[in-house]
Amino acid sequence: MVDEENGPVTSVKWAPDGRHIAVGLSNSEVQLWDSTANRLVMSWCFGLEQSHFDYWRHGWSNQEVCWLKWSASDQQLASGENDNLLHIWDRSIASSNSPTQWLHRLKEHIAAVKALAWCPF
């Protein structure tokens, strides 16, 4: 799934649908894989900026992804990074060719974001 060029895997989380896997890499990339088709569905990255039909990257950082957490709805994915950033990604925004690929970006943390939880209500 992940090659040496993208760097080692730093975080992995199954989506609530049981079909998709989010993979965080040391180069700040977050990949979403379809486990049944064994294919990359989309990718978000802070180090490069480029977009294709279902492959996304966005440029702001090059630090590793420390933690990933899916929302209960399976539509949002939170990523905590080693450079003190927290991003909330939304599948519908990523698939709509929106210039802003993240839903929220929180940058007020004073240390790496290494644990995440969603409010259940």
VMD Tcl script that draws the C-alpha trace (Angstrom):
set ca {
  {0.00 0.00 0.00}
  {2.56 2.61 1.08}
  {5.95 2.82 -0.60}
  {9.31 3.99 0.78}
  {9.10 7.28 -1.13}
  {6.21 8.46 1.06}
  {7.98 7.64 4.30}
  {7.12 5.27 7.13}
  {3.58 4.85 8.43}
  {3.04 6.80 11.67}
  {-0.69 6.23 12.29}
  {-3.45 3.90 11.05}
  {-7.21 3.96 11.74}
  {-10.08 1.91 10.30}
  {-13.13 3.96 9.29}
  {-16.42 3.07 11.01}
  {-17.68 1.63 7.70}
  {-15.13 -1.19 8.05}
  {-14.07 -0.72 4.44}
  {-11.72 2.26 4.49}
  {-8.38 2.72 6.23}
  {-6.78 6.10 6.99}
  {-2.98 5.97 6.97}
  {-0.79 8.78 8.38}
  {2.78 9.07 7.10}
  {5.95 10.75 8.34}
  {5.88 13.22 5.41}
  {2.59 14.74 6.74}
  {0.43 12.88 4.22}
  {-2.87 11.24 5.17}
  {-4.05 8.57 2.75}
  {-7.50 7.01 2.55}
  {-7.49 3.45 1.20}
  {-10.35 1.22 0.09}
  {-9.44 -2.11 1.68}
  {-11.75 -4.19 -0.51}
  {-10.40 -2.79 -3.78}
  {-6.85 -2.27 -2.41}
  {-6.64 1.20 -3.96}
  {-5.90 4.73 -2.83}
  {-9.17 6.69 -2.73}
  {-7.80 10.09 -1.72}
  {-4.87 11.71 0.02}
  {-4.33 14.92 1.94}
  {-0.84 16.32 2.50}
  {0.56 19.50 3.97}
  {3.86 19.35 2.07}
  {2.74 19.58 -1.56}
  {-0.13 21.14 -3.43}
  {-1.67 19.19 -6.26}
  {-5.07 17.77 -7.04}
  {-6.43 15.05 -9.28}
  {-9.86 13.43 -9.52}
  {-9.58 11.48 -6.29}
  {-6.07 12.27 -5.07}
  {-5.52 15.33 -2.88}
  {-2.54 17.12 -1.40}
  {-2.37 20.51 0.27}
  {0.73 22.44 1.29}
  {1.53 23.76 4.77}
  {3.82 21.43 6.69}
  {6.17 18.49 6.46}
  {5.80 16.96 9.92}
  {4.58 13.47 10.69}
  {0.95 12.65 11.36}
  {0.82 11.51 15.00}
  {-2.82 10.54 15.40}
  {-5.94 9.91 13.32}
  {-9.52 9.66 14.54}
  {-12.72 9.13 12.52}
  {-15.98 10.79 13.54}
  {-18.92 8.52 14.34}
  {-20.60 9.66 11.10}
  {-17.63 8.36 9.08}
  {-17.56 11.66 7.15}
  {-14.85 13.57 9.06}
  {-11.32 12.54 9.91}
  {-9.25 14.43 12.48}
  {-5.47 14.42 12.11}
  {-3.02 15.51 14.78}
  {0.43 16.50 13.58}
  {3.87 16.76 15.13}
  {3.99 20.50 14.29}
  {1.16 21.30 16.77}
  {-1.60 21.39 14.13}
  {-4.98 19.70 14.13}
  {-6.96 19.33 10.91}
  {-10.52 18.16 10.39}
  {-10.99 16.67 6.92}
  {-14.38 16.12 5.32}
  {-14.90 13.58 2.56}
  {-17.50 15.71 0.76}
  {-15.18 18.74 0.60}
  {-12.28 16.64 -0.64}
  {-14.37 15.13 -3.41}
  {-15.79 18.44 -4.62}
  {-12.53 20.01 -5.92}
  {-12.80 22.70 -3.24}
  {-9.65 24.88 -2.98}
  {-9.74 24.44 0.82}
  {-9.53 20.75 1.48}
  {-9.75 20.80 5.26}
  {-12.91 21.72 7.10}
  {-11.13 23.14 10.17}
  {-7.52 23.93 11.03}
  {-6.53 24.51 14.64}
  {-3.06 25.91 15.22}
  {-3.14 27.11 18.84}
  {-1.64 23.95 20.34}
  {1.73 24.36 22.05}
  {2.86 20.77 21.52}
  {2.40 17.91 19.08}
  {-1.19 16.66 18.81}
  {-0.84 13.00 19.77}
  {-4.34 12.13 21.00}
  {-7.81 12.99 19.67}
  {-11.42 12.29 20.61}
  {-14.76 13.32 19.09}
  {-17.63 14.61 21.21}
  {-20.33 11.91 21.09}
  {-23.19 14.42 20.74}
}
mol new
graphics top color blue
foreach p $ca { graphics top sphere $p radius 0.5 }
foreach p [lrange $ca 0 end-1] q [lrange $ca 1 end] { graphics top cylinder $p $q radius 0.2 }
display resetview
